[in-house]
Amino acid sequence: MCRWIAYSGTPVLLSKVLFEPENNLIDQSLHSRLGVETTNGDGFGVGWYASGLASPAVLRDVGPAWNNRNLQDVASHVRSGLFFAHIRATTGTAVQQTNCHPFRKERWLWMHNGVIKEFRRLRRDLALAVDPALYSDIEGSTDSELMFFIALTFGLSDDPPDAVARMAGLVEEIGRRHGVQHPLQMTVAVADGERIWVFRYSSEGASRSLYVSAKVDALRALHPDVSFLREISDETRLVVSEPLGDLPGAWREVPESSCGIVRPGQDVLQAFQPR
């Protein structure tokens, strides 16, 4: 599978999150603690939003994250208040740049950890659900990107939780039609530049790991000596495939079958079911 990070809050250098924590994403590309695969070396990607620009920037490559000098250089020079990072372990599709996450369409970023089981059998029926006006923008061959374009077809721009629920429902419906048991496994993050929506769901009710950082003010009270906590706002949140360190009280597991919304003001956590 894969590992990913979604960050929202005080603008920071990407390297502060990607390289500096004890169990940072680069280390996870070699030594994942909670992933299905220990090594995630089939490519990586970073997507970030910059002030005043309508669409995010994306850097993706097919090589492993642990030895990519371009990633190190960009991460130590780019500062952002909302960014995604993803390391890939392929579930069967080709190792190529267009298959690396995050995927971008206009202001939207999307990344996924998981799989559509028996994707080769289901792919044609799923692809037929994509709006013909969007279909030509699909660049790669992954189940993840196809999920993104189905969600766009189902109204992601208007109502992300509903669009993702309809996408998940379609995958399960087509999976059942082809006799595939438990067709969908996903943790997904999607952003529009202001908010992040995260989803944890699987057809069998045993989803891949997903964690959210605790409230910053509570962490400051617990750990007044941690300088990073003094540098970021109370609004800052991270959602991660696995914790970036062992700081007590820092991480909370995202519940099974749930959707979280990270946004200015009050964050939201609600139940999620396909429809």
Contacts in CASP RR format, 6 or more apart in sequence:
PFRMAT RR
TARGET T0000
AUTHOR 0000-0000-0000
METHOD contacts of the structure
MODEL  1
MCRWIAYSGTPVLLSKVLFEPENNLIDQSLHSRLGVETTNGDGFGVGWYA
SGLASPAVLRDVGPAWNNRNLQDVASHVRSGLFFAHIRATTGTAVQQTNC
HPFRKERWLWMHNGVIKEFRRLRRDLALAVDPALYSDIEGSTDSELMFFI
ALTFGLSDDPPDAVARMAGLVEEIGRRHGVQHPLQMTVAVADGERIWVFR
YSSEGASRSLYVSAKVDALRALHPDVSFLREISDETRLVVSEPLGDLPGA
WREVPESSCGIVRPGQDVLQAFQPR
1 35 0 8 1.000
1 36 0 8 1.000
1 37 0 8 1.000
1 40 0 8 1.000
1 89 0 8 1.000
1 91 0 8 1.000
1 113 0 8 1.000
1 114 0 8 1.000
1 115 0 8 1.000
1 208 0 8 1.000
2 40 0 8 1.000
2 86 0 8 1.000
2 87 0 8 1.000
2 88 0 8 1.000
2 89 0 8 1.000
2 101 0 8 1.000
2 112 0 8 1.000
2 113 0 8 1.000
2 114 0 8 1.000
2 241 0 8 1.000
3 25 0 8 1.000
3 28 0 8 1.000
3 29 0 8 1.000
3 32 0 8 1.000
3 35 0 8 1.000
3 40 0 8 1.000
3 86 0 8 1.000
3 87 0 8 1.000
3 113 0 8 1.000
3 240 0 8 1.000
3 241 0 8 1.000
3 242 0 8 1.000
4 25 0 8 1.000
4 84 0 8 1.000
4 85 0 8 1.000
4 86 0 8 1.000
4 87 0 8 1.000
4 101 0 8 1.000
4 111 0 8 1.000
4 113 0 8 1.000
4 187 0 8 1.000
4 189 0 8 1.000
4 240 0 8 1.000
4 241 0 8 1.000
5 17 0 8 1.000
5 18 0 8 1.000
5 25 0 8 1.000
5 84 0 8 1.000
5 85 0 8 1.000
5 86 0 8 1.000
5 238 0 8 1.000
5 239 0 8 1.000
5 240 0 8 1.000
5 241 0 8 1.000
5 244 0 8 1.000
6 83 0 8 1.000
6 84 0 8 1.000
6 111 0 8 1.000
6 189 0 8 1.000
6 191 0 8 1.000
6 196 0 8 1.000
6 198 0 8 1.000
6 238 0 8 1.000
6 239 0 8 1.000
6 240 0 8 1.000
6 262 0 8 1.000
7 17 0 8 1.000
7 80 0 8 1.000
7 81 0 8 1.000
7 82 0 8 1.000
7 83 0 8 1.000
7 84 0 8 1.000
7 85 0 8 1.000
7 236 0 8 1.000
7 237 0 8 1.000
7 238 0 8 1.000
8 81 0 8 1.000
8 82 0 8 1.000
8 191 0 8 1.000
8 195 0 8 1.000
8 196 0 8 1.000
8 235 0 8 1.000
8 236 0 8 1.000
8 237 0 8 1.000
8 238 0 8 1.000
8 262 0 8 1.000
8 263 0 8 1.000
9 81 0 8 1.000
9 82 0 8 1.000
9 232 0 8 1.000
9 233 0 8 1.000
9 235 0 8 1.000
9 236 0 8 1.000
9 237 0 8 1.000
10 81 0 8 1.000
10 231 0 8 1.000
10 232 0 8 1.000
10 233 0 8 1.000
10 235 0 8 1.000
10 236 0 8 1.000
11 79 0 8 1.000
11 80 0 8 1.000
11 81 0 8 1.000
12 79 0 8 1.000
12 80 0 8 1.000
12 81 0 8 1.000
12 231 0 8 1.000
12 232 0 8 1.000
13 75 0 8 1.000
13 76 0 8 1.000
13 77 0 8 1.000
13 78 0 8 1.000
13 79 0 8 1.000
14 46 0 8 1.000
14 48 0 8 1.000
14 74 0 8 1.000
14 75 0 8 1.000
14 76 0 8 1.000
14 78 0 8 1.000
14 79 0 8 1.000
14 80 0 8 1.000
14 83 0 8 1.000
14 85 0 8 1.000
15 72 0 8 1.000
15 75 0 8 1.000
15 76 0 8 1.000
16 228 0 8 1.000
17 24 0 8 1.000
17 25 0 8 1.000
17 83 0 8 1.000
17 85 0 8 1.000
17 238 0 8 1.000
17 244 0 8 1.000
18 24 0 8 1.000
18 25 0 8 1.000
18 26 0 8 1.000
18 46 0 8 1.000
18 71 0 8 1.000
18 75 0 8 1.000
18 85 0 8 1.000
19 26 0 8 1.000
19 72 0 8 1.000
19 75 0 8 1.000
19 76 0 8 1.000
21 244 0 8 1.000
21 245 0 8 1.000
22 244 0 8 1.000
22 245 0 8 1.000
22 246 0 8 1.000
23 33 0 8 1.000
23 242 0 8 1.000
23 243 0 8 1.000
23 244 0 8 1.000
23 245 0 8 1.000
23 246 0 8 1.000
24 244 0 8 1.000
25 65 0 8 1.000
25 85 0 8 1.000
25 87 0 8 1.000
25 244 0 8 1.000
26 65 0 8 1.000
26 66 0 8 1.000
27 66 0 8 1.000
28 40 0 8 1.000
28 87 0 8 1.000
28 241 0 8 1.000
28 242 0 8 1.000
29 39 0 8 1.000
29 40 0 8 1.000
29 41 0 8 1.000
29 44 0 8 1.000
29 64 0 8 1.000
29 65 0 8 1.000
29 66 0 8 1.000
29 87 0 8 1.000
30 38 0 8 1.000
30 39 0 8 1.000
30 64 0 8 1.000
30 66 0 8 1.000
31 38 0 8 1.000
31 39 0 8 1.000
32 38 0 8 1.000
32 39 0 8 1.000
32 40 0 8 1.000
32 242 0 8 1.000
33 242 0 8 1.000
34 209 0 8 1.000
34 241 0 8 1.000
34 242 0 8 1.000
35 208 0 8 1.000
35 209 0 8 1.000
35 241 0 8 1.000
35 242 0 8 1.000
36 89 0 8 1.000
36 208 0 8 1.000
37 89 0 8 1.000
39 89 0 8 1.000
40 65 0 8 1.000
40 87 0 8 1.000
40 88 0 8 1.000
40 89 0 8 1.000
41 63 0 8 1.000
41 64 0 8 1.000
41 65 0 8 1.000
41 66 0 8 1.000
41 87 0 8 1.000
41 88 0 8 1.000
41 89 0 8 1.000
42 62 0 8 1.000
42 63 0 8 1.000
42 64 0 8 1.000
42 88 0 8 1.000
42 89 0 8 1.000
42 90 0 8 1.000
42 95 0 8 1.000
43 60 0 8 1.000
43 61 0 8 1.000
43 62 0 8 1.000
43 63 0 8 1.000
43 64 0 8 1.000
43 65 0 8 1.000
43 87 0 8 1.000
43 88 0 8 1.000
43 95 0 8 1.000
43 100 0 8 1.000
44 60 0 8 1.000
44 61 0 8 1.000
44 63 0 8 1.000
44 64 0 8 1.000
44 65 0 8 1.000
44 68 0 8 1.000
44 71 0 8 1.000
44 85 0 8 1.000
44 86 0 8 1.000
44 87 0 8 1.000
44 88 0 8 1.000
44 100 0 8 1.000
45 58 0 8 1.000
45 59 0 8 1.000
45 60 0 8 1.000
45 61 0 8 1.000
45 65 0 8 1.000
45 71 0 8 1.000
45 84 0 8 1.000
45 85 0 8 1.000
45 86 0 8 1.000
45 87 0 8 1.000
45 88 0 8 1.000
45 100 0 8 1.000
45 101 0 8 1.000
45 102 0 8 1.000
46 58 0 8 1.000
46 59 0 8 1.000
46 60 0 8 1.000
46 71 0 8 1.000
46 74 0 8 1.000
46 75 0 8 1.000
46 83 0 8 1.000
46 84 0 8 1.000
46 85 0 8 1.000
46 86 0 8 1.000
46 102 0 8 1.000
47 56 0 8 1.000
47 57 0 8 1.000
47 58 0 8 1.000
47 59 0 8 1.000
47 83 0 8 1.000
47 84 0 8 1.000
47 85 0 8 1.000
47 102 0 8 1.000
47 104 0 8 1.000
47 109 0 8 1.000
48 56 0 8 1.000
48 57 0 8 1.000
48 78 0 8 1.000
48 80 0 8 1.000
48 81 0 8 1.000
48 82 0 8 1.000
48 83 0 8 1.000
48 84 0 8 1.000
49 56 0 8 1.000
49 57 0 8 1.000
49 80 0 8 1.000
49 81 0 8 1.000
49 82 0 8 1.000
49 83 0 8 1.000
49 191 0 8 1.000
49 193 0 8 1.000
50 56 0 8 1.000
50 57 0 8 1.000
50 80 0 8 1.000
54 106 0 8 1.000
54 107 0 8 1.000
55 104 0 8 1.000
55 106 0 8 1.000
55 107 0 8 1.000
56 104 0 8 1.000
56 107 0 8 1.000
56 109 0 8 1.000
56 191 0 8 1.000
56 193 0 8 1.000
58 102 0 8 1.000
58 104 0 8 1.000
58 109 0 8 1.000
59 70 0 8 1.000
59 71 0 8 1.000
59 74 0 8 1.000
60 97 0 8 1.000
60 100 0 8 1.000
60 101 0 8 1.000
61 68 0 8 1.000
61 70 0 8 1.000
61 71 0 8 1.000
61 97 0 8 1.000
61 100 0 8 1.000
62 95 0 8 1.000
62 96 0 8 1.000
62 97 0 8 1.000
62 100 0 8 1.000
64 87 0 8 1.000
65 71 0 8 1.000
65 87 0 8 1.000
82 191 0 8 1.000
82 193 0 8 1.000
82 194 0 8 1.000
82 196 0 8 1.000
84 101 0 8 1.000
84 102 0 8 1.000
84 109 0 8 1.000
84 111 0 8 1.000
84 189 0 8 1.000
84 191 0 8 1.000
86 100 0 8 1.000
86 101 0 8 1.000
86 102 0 8 1.000
86 111 0 8 1.000
88 99 0 8 1.000
88 100 0 8 1.000
88 101 0 8 1.000
90 99 0 8 1.000
91 114 0 8 1.000
91 115 0 8 1.000
91 119 0 8 1.000
91 143 0 8 1.000
93 99 0 8 1.000
93 119 0 8 1.000
93 140 0 8 1.000
93 141 0 8 1.000
93 142 0 8 1.000
93 143 0 8 1.000
94 141 0 8 1.000
96 140 0 8 1.000
98 139 0 8 1.000
98 140 0 8 1.000
98 141 0 8 1.000
99 140 0 8 1.000
99 141 0 8 1.000
99 142 0 8 1.000
99 145 0 8 1.000
101 110 0 8 1.000
101 111 0 8 1.000
101 112 0 8 1.000
101 144 0 8 1.000
102 109 0 8 1.000
102 110 0 8 1.000
102 111 0 8 1.000
102 189 0 8 1.000
103 109 0 8 1.000
103 110 0 8 1.000
103 111 0 8 1.000
103 144 0 8 1.000
103 145 0 8 1.000
103 148 0 8 1.000
104 110 0 8 1.000
105 134 0 8 1.000
105 137 0 8 1.000
105 148 0 8 1.000
105 149 0 8 1.000
105 152 0 8 1.000
107 192 0 8 1.000
107 193 0 8 1.000
108 148 0 8 1.000
108 152 0 8 1.000
108 156 0 8 1.000
108 157 0 8 1.000
108 190 0 8 1.000
108 191 0 8 1.000
108 192 0 8 1.000
109 189 0 8 1.000
109 190 0 8 1.000
109 191 0 8 1.000
109 193 0 8 1.000
110 144 0 8 1.000
110 145 0 8 1.000
110 147 0 8 1.000
110 148 0 8 1.000
110 151 0 8 1.000
110 188 0 8 1.000
110 189 0 8 1.000
110 190 0 8 1.000
111 144 0 8 1.000
111 188 0 8 1.000
111 189 0 8 1.000
112 143 0 8 1.000
112 144 0 8 1.000
112 147 0 8 1.000
112 148 0 8 1.000
112 186 0 8 1.000
112 187 0 8 1.000
112 188 0 8 1.000
113 186 0 8 1.000
113 187 0 8 1.000
113 188 0 8 1.000
113 208 0 8 1.000
113 241 0 8 1.000
114 144 0 8 1.000
114 185 0 8 1.000
114 186 0 8 1.000
114 187 0 8 1.000
114 208 0 8 1.000
115 143 0 8 1.000
115 185 0 8 1.000
116 122 0 8 1.000
116 126 0 8 1.000
116 143 0 8 1.000
116 147 0 8 1.000
116 171 0 8 1.000
116 183 0 8 1.000
116 184 0 8 1.000
116 185 0 8 1.000
117 180 0 8 1.000
117 181 0 8 1.000
117 182 0 8 1.000
117 183 0 8 1.000
117 184 0 8 1.000
117 185 0 8 1.000
118 175 0 8 1.000
118 178 0 8 1.000
118 180 0 8 1.000
118 183 0 8 1.000
119 143 0 8 1.000
121 178 0 8 1.000
121 180 0 8 1.000
122 171 0 8 1.000
122 174 0 8 1.000
122 175 0 8 1.000
122 178 0 8 1.000
122 180 0 8 1.000
122 183 0 8 1.000
123 143 0 8 1.000
123 146 0 8 1.000
125 174 0 8 1.000
125 177 0 8 1.000
125 178 0 8 1.000
126 146 0 8 1.000
126 150 0 8 1.000
126 170 0 8 1.000
126 171 0 8 1.000
126 174 0 8 1.000
127 135 0 8 1.000
127 146 0 8 1.000
129 150 0 8 1.000
129 153 0 8 1.000
129 170 0 8 1.000
130 138 0 8 1.000
130 146 0 8 1.000
130 149 0 8 1.000
130 150 0 8 1.000
130 153 0 8 1.000
131 149 0 8 1.000
131 152 0 8 1.000
131 153 0 8 1.000
134 149 0 8 1.000
134 152 0 8 1.000
134 153 0 8 1.000
135 149 0 8 1.000
137 149 0 8 1.000
138 145 0 8 1.000
138 146 0 8 1.000
138 149 0 8 1.000
139 145 0 8 1.000
147 167 0 8 1.000
147 171 0 8 1.000
147 186 0 8 1.000
147 188 0 8 1.000
148 190 0 8 1.000
150 167 0 8 1.000
150 170 0 8 1.000
151 160 0 8 1.000
151 163 0 8 1.000
151 164 0 8 1.000
151 166 0 8 1.000
151 167 0 8 1.000
151 190 0 8 1.000
152 163 0 8 1.000
154 162 0 8 1.000
154 163 0 8 1.000
154 166 0 8 1.000
154 167 0 8 1.000
154 170 0 8 1.000
155 162 0 8 1.000
155 163 0 8 1.000
156 163 0 8 1.000
156 164 0 8 1.000
156 190 0 8 1.000
157 192 0 8 1.000
160 190 0 8 1.000
160 192 0 8 1.000
160 197 0 8 1.000
161 197 0 8 1.000
161 199 0 8 1.000
161 259 0 8 1.000
161 261 0 8 1.000
161 270 0 8 1.000
161 272 0 8 1.000
162 275 0 8 1.000
164 188 0 8 1.000
164 190 0 8 1.000
164 197 0 8 1.000
164 199 0 8 1.000
164 259 0 8 1.000
164 272 0 8 1.000
165 272 0 8 1.000
165 273 0 8 1.000
165 274 0 8 1.000
165 275 0 8 1.000
166 274 0 8 1.000
166 275 0 8 1.000
168 184 0 8 1.000
168 186 0 8 1.000
168 201 0 8 1.000
168 274 0 8 1.000
169 184 0 8 1.000
169 274 0 8 1.000
169 275 0 8 1.000
171 183 0 8 1.000
171 184 0 8 1.000
171 274 0 8 1.000
172 183 0 8 1.000
172 184 0 8 1.000
172 203 0 8 1.000
172 274 0 8 1.000
174 183 0 8 1.000
175 183 0 8 1.000
176 183 0 8 1.000
181 203 0 8 1.000
182 202 0 8 1.000
182 203 0 8 1.000
182 204 0 8 1.000
183 203 0 8 1.000
184 201 0 8 1.000
184 202 0 8 1.000
184 203 0 8 1.000
184 274 0 8 1.000
185 202 0 8 1.000
185 203 0 8 1.000
185 204 0 8 1.000
185 207 0 8 1.000
185 208 0 8 1.000
186 199 0 8 1.000
186 200 0 8 1.000
186 201 0 8 1.000
186 202 0 8 1.000
186 207 0 8 1.000
186 208 0 8 1.000
187 198 0 8 1.000
187 199 0 8 1.000
187 200 0 8 1.000
187 201 0 8 1.000
187 207 0 8 1.000
187 208 0 8 1.000
187 209 0 8 1.000
187 210 0 8 1.000
187 241 0 8 1.000
187 254 0 8 1.000
188 198 0 8 1.000
188 199 0 8 1.000
189 196 0 8 1.000
189 197 0 8 1.000
189 198 0 8 1.000
189 199 0 8 1.000
189 239 0 8 1.000
190 196 0 8 1.000
190 197 0 8 1.000
191 197 0 8 1.000
194 263 0 8 1.000
194 264 0 8 1.000
195 261 0 8 1.000
195 262 0 8 1.000
195 263 0 8 1.000
196 237 0 8 1.000
196 239 0 8 1.000
196 261 0 8 1.000
196 262 0 8 1.000
196 263 0 8 1.000
197 259 0 8 1.000
197 260 0 8 1.000
197 261 0 8 1.000
197 262 0 8 1.000
198 210 0 8 1.000
198 212 0 8 1.000
198 239 0 8 1.000
198 254 0 8 1.000
198 259 0 8 1.000
198 260 0 8 1.000
198 262 0 8 1.000
199 258 0 8 1.000
199 259 0 8 1.000
199 260 0 8 1.000
199 272 0 8 1.000
200 207 0 8 1.000
200 208 0 8 1.000
200 210 0 8 1.000
200 254 0 8 1.000
200 255 0 8 1.000
200 256 0 8 1.000
200 257 0 8 1.000
200 258 0 8 1.000
200 272 0 8 1.000
201 207 0 8 1.000
201 256 0 8 1.000
201 257 0 8 1.000
201 258 0 8 1.000
201 272 0 8 1.000
201 273 0 8 1.000
201 274 0 8 1.000
202 208 0 8 1.000
205 256 0 8 1.000
205 257 0 8 1.000
206 256 0 8 1.000
207 256 0 8 1.000
207 257 0 8 1.000
208 241 0 8 1.000
209 241 0 8 1.000
209 242 0 8 1.000
209 253 0 8 1.000
210 239 0 8 1.000
210 240 0 8 1.000
210 241 0 8 1.000
210 253 0 8 1.000
210 254 0 8 1.000
211 239 0 8 1.000
211 240 0 8 1.000
211 241 0 8 1.000
211 242 0 8 1.000
211 243 0 8 1.000
211 251 0 8 1.000
211 252 0 8 1.000
211 253 0 8 1.000
211 254 0 8 1.000
212 237 0 8 1.000
212 238 0 8 1.000
212 239 0 8 1.000
212 240 0 8 1.000
212 251 0 8 1.000
212 252 0 8 1.000
212 254 0 8 1.000
212 260 0 8 1.000
212 262 0 8 1.000
213 219 0 8 1.000
213 236 0 8 1.000
213 237 0 8 1.000
213 238 0 8 1.000
213 239 0 8 1.000
213 240 0 8 1.000
213 250 0 8 1.000
213 251 0 8 1.000
213 252 0 8 1.000
214 249 0 8 1.000
214 250 0 8 1.000
214 251 0 8 1.000
214 252 0 8 1.000
215 234 0 8 1.000
216 229 0 8 1.000
216 232 0 8 1.000
216 233 0 8 1.000
216 234 0 8 1.000
216 235 0 8 1.000
216 236 0 8 1.000
217 234 0 8 1.000
219 226 0 8 1.000
219 229 0 8 1.000
219 247 0 8 1.000
219 249 0 8 1.000
219 250 0 8 1.000
220 226 0 8 1.000
220 229 0 8 1.000
220 230 0 8 1.000
222 248 0 8 1.000
222 249 0 8 1.000
223 229 0 8 1.000
223 247 0 8 1.000
223 248 0 8 1.000
226 247 0 8 1.000
235 264 0 8 1.000
235 265 0 8 1.000
237 262 0 8 1.000
237 267 0 8 1.000
238 244 0 8 1.000
239 254 0 8 1.000
239 262 0 8 1.000
240 251 0 8 1.000
243 250 0 8 1.000
243 251 0 8 1.000
245 251 0 8 1.000
254 260 0 8 1.000
254 269 0 8 1.000
255 269 0 8 1.000
257 271 0 8 1.000
257 272 0 8 1.000
257 273 0 8 1.000
258 269 0 8 1.000
258 270 0 8 1.000
258 271 0 8 1.000
258 272 0 8 1.000
259 269 0 8 1.000
259 270 0 8 1.000
259 271 0 8 1.000
259 272 0 8 1.000
260 267 0 8 1.000
260 268 0 8 1.000
260 269 0 8 1.000
260 270 0 8 1.000
261 267 0 8 1.000
261 268 0 8 1.000
261 269 0 8 1.000
261 270 0 8 1.000
END
